[in-house]
Amino acid sequence: MLTRSDLSQGAYLRLKTPRLGKPIGLIGAVYTLGTDQAGDWYFQLRFLNPPRGTRIRAGSQWSLNLHENDLEHFERIDTWDQVRQLLRESQPPKKPRTEEMKLPAYMRGNADLNQLRLFEDF
């Protein structure tokens, strides 16, 4: 289990359990370490492989302020080579592109006969 003394700025952590809506395997680099106004210790991660969102707005690459009790949900990754290997494994496969591109609706020619045509020569 990780402790406060195991962390330093730039250390790589991997999420072991789903937490705060984030999936297992999410990798982040420790961006800040410090204490808040109440004197509680915290750390903040910058995600290296943020999940692609289904929302209209893009998801954040930053974590919330995480505290000492959140360390049990993370494991430390020691080398950059291990991080690169895990990032390659975690990328979802790309959807193959279809050869035939779908035409926009105005070019398909299946418009209603009663529709007003503005850009045709009569």
Wavefront OBJ file of the C-alpha trace (Angstrom):
o trace
v 0.000 0.000 0.000
v 1.219 3.486 -0.842
v 2.021 6.075 1.803
v 2.591 9.816 1.654
v 6.341 9.317 1.712
v 6.157 7.147 -1.445
v 4.838 10.029 -3.535
v 6.788 12.791 -5.180
v 5.955 15.201 -7.928
v 6.063 13.405 -11.286
v 5.491 9.892 -9.868
v 3.180 7.669 -11.929
v 0.117 6.043 -10.349
v -2.414 3.564 -11.717
v -5.988 3.251 -10.440
v -6.686 -0.258 -9.056
v -10.410 0.113 -8.302
v -13.136 2.214 -9.918
v -13.232 5.479 -8.008
v -15.234 8.691 -8.444
v -16.566 7.544 -11.806
v -13.103 6.812 -13.189
v -12.387 3.358 -14.702
v -9.818 0.835 -13.507
v -6.389 1.201 -15.129
v -6.426 4.983 -15.439
v -2.830 6.261 -15.280
v -1.827 9.629 -13.921
v 1.255 11.602 -12.987
v 1.375 13.359 -9.626
v 1.104 17.043 -10.465
v 0.882 18.702 -7.064
v 1.439 17.737 -3.452
v 0.555 19.986 -0.565
v -1.720 20.896 2.289
v -5.003 22.733 1.997
v -6.230 25.591 4.194
v -7.512 23.159 6.824
v -4.067 21.541 7.057
v -5.080 18.287 5.318
v -2.506 16.715 3.004
v -3.581 16.238 -0.636
v -2.251 15.327 -4.041
v -3.513 15.950 -7.552
v -3.041 13.800 -10.652
v -2.865 14.678 -14.326
v -4.361 11.776 -16.255
v -2.270 10.443 -19.146
v -5.063 8.334 -20.662
v -8.349 10.045 -19.795
v -11.379 8.044 -20.907
v -13.232 9.339 -23.920
v -16.415 10.915 -22.683
v -19.875 10.386 -23.989
v -20.902 13.840 -22.910
v -20.975 16.847 -25.206
v -18.366 18.594 -23.060
v -14.925 17.048 -22.920
v -13.867 15.381 -19.675
v -11.117 16.875 -17.559
v -7.585 15.531 -17.624
v -7.145 16.628 -13.989
v -8.226 14.783 -10.874
v -9.899 16.232 -7.848
v -7.801 16.864 -4.771
v -7.125 13.368 -3.454
v -6.248 12.691 0.176
v -4.238 10.116 2.095
v -7.158 7.664 2.348
v -7.377 7.653 -1.487
v -3.862 6.182 -1.780
v -5.180 2.653 -1.166
v -6.918 2.779 -4.554
v -3.673 3.402 -6.463
v -0.500 1.492 -7.259
v 2.812 3.084 -8.153
v 4.411 2.528 -11.556
v 8.170 2.764 -11.316
v 9.487 3.378 -14.830
v 8.396 5.304 -17.907
v 8.775 2.132 -19.994
v 6.105 0.421 -17.892
v 3.846 3.459 -18.299
v 4.258 3.411 -22.095
v 3.494 -0.314 -22.207
v 0.335 0.127 -20.100
v -0.797 3.096 -22.198
v -0.438 1.044 -25.399
v -2.471 -1.798 -23.886
v -5.233 0.468 -22.597
v -6.001 2.222 -25.888
v -9.321 1.071 -27.326
v -9.185 -0.324 -30.861
v -10.070 2.188 -33.521
v -13.229 1.669 -35.489
v -12.398 0.726 -39.076
v -13.311 3.419 -41.538
v -15.812 2.433 -44.180
v -14.699 2.819 -47.766
v -17.878 4.489 -48.920
v -18.505 7.809 -47.223
v -22.114 8.708 -46.580
v -23.212 11.772 -48.550
v -24.821 14.748 -46.824
v -28.636 14.800 -46.987
v -28.796 17.632 -49.527
v -26.668 15.634 -51.997
v -28.445 12.271 -51.710
v -31.301 13.173 -54.044
v -34.043 11.602 -51.970
v -35.677 14.883 -50.994
v -39.421 15.390 -50.984
v -40.801 16.476 -54.384
v -42.733 19.317 -52.780
v -39.622 20.744 -51.127
v -38.486 24.157 -52.353
v -35.232 23.875 -54.310
v -33.189 27.036 -53.991
v -29.941 26.263 -55.757
v -30.980 24.637 -59.022
v -31.359 26.157 -62.459
v -34.949 25.981 -63.681
l 1 2 3 4 5 6 7 8 9 10 11 12 13 14 15 16 17 18 19 20 21 22 23 24 25 26 27 28 29 30 31 32 33 34 35 36 37 38 39 40 41 42 43 44 45 46 47 48 49 50 51 52 53 54 55 56 57 58 59 60 61 62 63 64 65 66 67 68 69 70 71 72 73 74 75 76 77 78 79 80 81 82 83 84 85 86 87 88 89 90 91 92 93 94 95 96 97 98 99 100 101 102 103 104 105 106 107 108 109 110 111 112 113 114 115 116 117 118 119 120 121 122
